[in-house]
Amino acid sequence: MSKYNILWEYIQKKGQPSFKLTFEEIQNIAGTPIDHSFLKYKKELLEYGYQVKKISMKEQTVIFNKIL
């Protein structure tokens, strides 16, 4: 179980084709701040039917897309 499992489950339950979360929202959902390890852990999201489309450091947001 990774530190982002709660976030992955949240994304899967949301069920939207595409959506954006801020780093702050991710921290509130996951209970841990987003850091460089997120790049490694994001591969786990594929098991939940989603992928990370874009990480914006400037806007501090992450866009998630449902895998079709």
MIPA-322273 format. One record per residue (C-alpha): residue in three letters; x, y, z; residue number from 1; chain. Coordinates in Angstrom, 1 decimal, always signed. Example, Ala and Ser with C-alpha at 12.3 -4.5 7.8 and 13.67 -1.06 7.14 Angstrom:
2
+------+--------+--------+--------+-----+-----+
! type !      x !      y !      z ! seq ! mol !
+------+--------+--------+--------+-----+-----+
!  ALA !  +12.3 !   -4.5 !   +7.8 !   1 !   A !
!  SER !  +13.7 !   -1.1 !   +7.1 !   2 !   A !
+------+--------+--------+--------+-----+-----+
This chain:
68
+------+--------+--------+--------+-----+-----+
! type !      x !      y !      z ! seq ! mol !
+------+--------+--------+--------+-----+-----+
!  MET !   +0.0 !   +0.0 !   +0.0 !   1 !   A !
!  SER !   +1.5 !   +3.3 !   -1.0 !   2 !   A !
!  LYS !   +1.0 !   +6.7 !   +0.6 !   3 !   A !
!  TYR !   -1.2 !   +7.8 !   -2.3 !   4 !   A !
!  ASN !   -3.7 !   +4.9 !   -2.2 !   5 !   A !
!  ILE !   -6.4 !   +7.1 !   -0.7 !   6 !   A !
!  LEU !   -5.9 !   +9.6 !   -3.5 !   7 !   A !
!  TRP !   -6.1 !   +6.9 !   -6.2 !   8 !   A !
!  GLU !   -9.3 !   +5.5 !   -4.7 !   9 !   A !
!  TYR !  -10.8 !   +9.1 !   -4.5 !  10 !   A !
!  ILE !  -10.0 !   +9.6 !   -8.2 !  11 !   A !
!  GLN !  -11.5 !   +6.3 !   -9.2 !  12 !   A !
!  LYS !  -14.7 !   +7.0 !   -7.3 !  13 !   A !
!  LYS !  -15.0 !  +10.4 !   -8.8 !  14 !   A !
!  GLY !  -15.3 !   +8.7 !  -12.2 !  15 !   A !
!  GLN !  -15.0 !  +11.8 !  -14.4 !  16 !   A !
!  PRO !  -13.2 !  +11.5 !  -17.7 !  17 !   A !
!  SER !  -10.8 !  +14.3 !  -16.9 !  18 !   A !
!  PHE !  -10.4 !  +16.7 !  -13.9 !  19 !   A !
!  LYS !   -7.8 !  +18.9 !  -12.1 !  20 !   A !
!  LEU !   -6.8 !  +18.9 !   -8.5 !  21 !   A !
!  THR !   -4.5 !  +21.4 !   -6.8 !  22 !   A !
!  PHE !   -1.5 !  +20.3 !   -4.8 !  23 !   A !
!  GLU !   -3.4 !  +21.5 !   -1.7 !  24 !   A !
!  GLU !   -6.5 !  +19.4 !   -2.5 !  25 !   A !
!  ILE !   -4.2 !  +16.4 !   -3.1 !  26 !   A !
!  GLN !   -2.6 !  +16.9 !   +0.3 !  27 !   A !
!  ASN !   -6.0 !  +17.1 !   +2.0 !  28 !   A !
!  ILE !   -7.2 !  +14.0 !   +0.3 !  29 !   A !
!  ALA !   -4.1 !  +11.9 !   +0.6 !  30 !   A !
!  GLY !   -3.0 !  +13.2 !   +4.0 !  31 !   A !
!  THR !   +0.5 !  +13.8 !   +2.7 !  32 !   A !
!  PRO !   +2.0 !  +16.6 !   +0.7 !  33 !   A !
!  ILE !   +2.8 !  +16.0 !   -3.0 !  34 !   A !
!  ASP !   +6.6 !  +15.7 !   -3.5 !  35 !   A !
!  HIS !   +9.1 !  +14.3 !   -6.0 !  36 !   A !
!  SER !   +8.1 !  +10.7 !   -5.1 !  37 !   A !
!  PHE !   +4.7 !  +11.4 !   -6.7 !  38 !   A !
!  LEU !   +6.4 !  +10.9 !  -10.1 !  39 !   A !
!  LYS !   +7.3 !   +7.4 !   -9.1 !  40 !   A !
!  TYR !   +3.9 !   +6.6 !   -7.4 !  41 !   A !
!  LYS !   +1.8 !   +8.0 !  -10.3 !  42 !   A !
!  LYS !   +2.3 !   +4.7 !  -12.2 !  43 !   A !
!  GLU !   +0.1 !   +3.0 !   -9.6 !  44 !   A !
!  LEU !   -2.9 !   +5.1 !  -10.8 !  45 !   A !
!  LEU !   -3.1 !   +3.0 !  -14.0 !  46 !   A !
!  GLU !   -4.4 !   +0.1 !  -11.9 !  47 !   A !
!  TYR !   -7.4 !   +2.4 !  -11.0 !  48 !   A !
!  GLY !   -8.2 !   +3.3 !  -14.6 !  49 !   A !
!  TYR !   -6.6 !   +6.7 !  -14.7 !  50 !   A !
!  GLN !   -3.4 !   +8.4 !  -15.6 !  51 !   A !
!  VAL !   -1.6 !  +11.7 !  -14.8 !  52 !   A !
!  LYS !   -1.8 !  +13.9 !  -17.9 !  53 !   A !
!  LYS !   -0.1 !  +17.0 !  -16.7 !  54 !   A !
!  ILE !   +1.6 !  +18.3 !  -13.5 !  55 !   A !
!  SER !   +1.9 !  +22.1 !  -13.5 !  56 !   A !
!  MET !   +4.5 !  +23.4 !  -11.0 !  57 !   A !
!  LYS !   +3.6 !  +27.0 !  -11.9 !  58 !   A !
!  GLU !   -0.2 !  +26.5 !  -11.2 !  59 !   A !
!  GLN !   +0.5 !  +23.8 !   -8.6 !  60 !   A !
!  THR !   -2.1 !  +21.5 !  -10.2 !  61 !   A !
!  VAL !   -2.4 !  +18.0 !  -11.5 !  62 !   A !
!  ILE !   -4.7 !  +16.9 !  -14.4 !  63 !   A !
!  PHE !   -6.0 !  +13.4 !  -14.3 !  64 !   A !
!  ASN !   -7.5 !  +11.5 !  -17.3 !  65 !   A !
!  LYS !   -9.5 !   +8.4 !  -17.4 !  66 !   A !
!  ILE !   -8.0 !   +5.6 !  -19.5 !  67 !   A !
!  LEU !  -10.4 !   +4.8 !  -22.3 !  68 !   A !
+------+--------+--------+--------+-----+-----+
